[in-house]
């Protein structure tokens, strides 16, 4: 494995930001031997595709076992209410990198050859400019090519989704086919990057293809778990009555609206098939679960190497998912995009310096846009004003801090998928409000305390009209905060 040349940061706003803010003071942190050190922390960020928040044993999953991911939770914190601002791969990944909403970074869809532009520098670019050795290993999924991107001293990636078996890879501009299983291959390259590190602080971004379709587990895990392990989801029998018409039409006609409408039109409720753990779709769901096993083993290998090199006490490890995933809830067989919890809620765990009282579960609502400003603050690097997320450092430290009580979610309609309209939503600690602003259909309102599985739409309930009005007003308050002045995205 070889390192590519250091790539110059060619963004005026980035250089200006560093000149104005520079590298701030680095706070001392506890060492394993009880002393303190003031070196800037290292960072390892691990991102998993299509992984929802509850598919970990530390989150109470009924049969999935994730002993190594659990190690992060046990030695650090687990955020029980972590969300993405758009539940789709490319927009979410751009938000992790830039700390901004899609209407600001400009990456609103998959496959549109758009990436964050000069107005929204990524945290690796800022860390690299501040003296960090930066490495990217894995799925990028913005624009179609696999070429190295600015901000990384080392690059190993692939085009779009890549392949689970014998993938074609791009290492610093050299394209080749690597024999083996993708998850294991990415872990190996990540470990090699770490082994080459010296005195310079480093940031490794490890982005897995798993758990994305086609859900091919490693051969050693192909029989891990049985159909009898699967449990019927609590919202499996949602017949979509009282919910927007477009949702029932999508189920009946397909997301591409490729099937004709029923002769009698779209019904007010849909029939629900009996739960069958042995069905074809549930076999696919089992494979989805199985693909996580190799990821968990890789997490263990990374943690073990950090410990063996003596870096564990000075390395912040963050583990996350890029969006959630439906497993039969709400008549959704296997997708995301919608604003229900299964889609927008993701795992987020962290350990390392600055994390106090290990083993805590943090209840505050945190977002994917919070990761970038968190890493920058921990590194002592000025956070650009364009970043809309908030540093999680106070929550890491267990401090009592005023925190967000609501957030704005938006999915942007994709040309190839006309059955799913643009969706806007606001979630608070108790309520969720959902609307589709471009079509004439009903709104949705859910009381998450009384109805955590979002089965009963209260938008037309006379007793809920005051809450509905407040949620509409909150959406109008939050929406402008997700955009650059003028509402134009910054993508290129």
Steps between C-alpha positions, in 0.01 A plus 500: 500500500636844412405852595385745238636856489363748751213672325489876530183649636379722220210672667514871576253473785705222658822700493322812624340305780832362614662845488218652701440216743813288479570214733359573842619381840493126558368401839694241703331165540537205734757233420463135587778532759323789674716776353401755239615576149432791271563339162223546248281189493492255212167417336350183357155544347323179393186528286269209412249506214125455564550415868219601731542596865365185663698222327763470774506284808590808710172654376305193614459312171334164552748285305773703329828495689751782451766446769756737349262784421378451857859566618466858374178544695645340814811721502322809371148623428207383290264762364152349526342771285730558203348600167586597145362812336437311173463123493686432176864401444656793313329788685566339838866433423549859388339616825736288710796650314394866495285541812225653285152420371453392135348837406834651602758247373294442183506117490127429499481172308699189412668473162490866395878554480480765769742538790544759775642821354748766618247665731473184712846358576512149646645421839783290345604801289512718811685238704750441220569873474557503877769233479307173521589197289167407340385175343179392328414132458171382354178616342483865390179497293499859381553544128563184299878475490734352759784748464669650808323796658651812660582478867655152510867400503399139437202385290347155444149492355280367219231620262146542634390191698789271411485121529505274802717236329831573319440876474668747268681759712677831448807557717636853457398494133609143422205277402520124558291199602550362850402141574297443813203628698450877492452556874815304586696677225402845624592405856842378383574826315386700801734304724790554258436874504506498880819293514684763293421784742770664707514813714264704282135495612279305263139477387373178340159496331392136450179476297357150450291374210314274742211489586378612156317274251556241360563385858774244437649387831848359531512127435580436865180680602254365241319283755526740793146541643187309402153600372359417841711785642298759310218669690203673342558878521246687714388711201496213251119500497470869419236505223583866428145611573482864605834566332579676170355343189838503326631242746231247407547575130874440532439158653245400235673645194866488605736787568543560127120487455567229243184303576148623406269625772239252625168515308321638803765764569730529800322357808487668839684208661723217378482130585785366711648155434565267791852521638715219355861484625580252219389730215741609227507858626575382853789290370637823353452666839699224665783559253480873579560414866778256409700761305553687827702215651811569289470872576497421872809281465674784317411745776663260744816486289522881489447533876760229567760675282439835669551333837813313386659823371419687821262736321173401666520774763559767234268387219137598467309217332155582360272233353188593301252400230422712194123446521246258642317217326153349495460131576130469425372788710222715353467281189858585403686184404858630486571867448547831682408856386176534702504709816406218738740401779625183330629715212643811664645356821856367496765358733753746639759395757827659610791426730838655573641814662238746616241228565421488870314236702532212250191295423259792497195512272438859388132589441540834318409520131822512298547514123744390233589868448641503856795271423711749299494786755563248779824371347619850417440629853675199653796564268512867592414604144266793438151391396391687183188713551330315213480180707145459633565212738602528863807357666419197713792572733277611791297181469821295482610661825165445673445873543155648546452698182210670329430277203271493198137415565408452135654446156402524135502202262469513121498240225523636145292323233710298256415500129526123470271439800183704441300298754680668791443878512712762668457460876552755775478418869565643844573279797491614859549290813128413498350573158573456132339702221530388134384661177558467125510863384485433125181291490145535629480237773438484873752590768621264772536558873614240752531501877822305543449457874163330465550360150874422455438288190310777318181310434237768569504822299364782718505773234121497466426435865314806640677462834843526332452821303694718743797262479469491121511879483810511721676238288419689179646813654809312613556376146482855367751608765747220431492480120698823433772383740580206267583719200768738384380860461275505198431128528757394238700185565877508487566172319721478191 
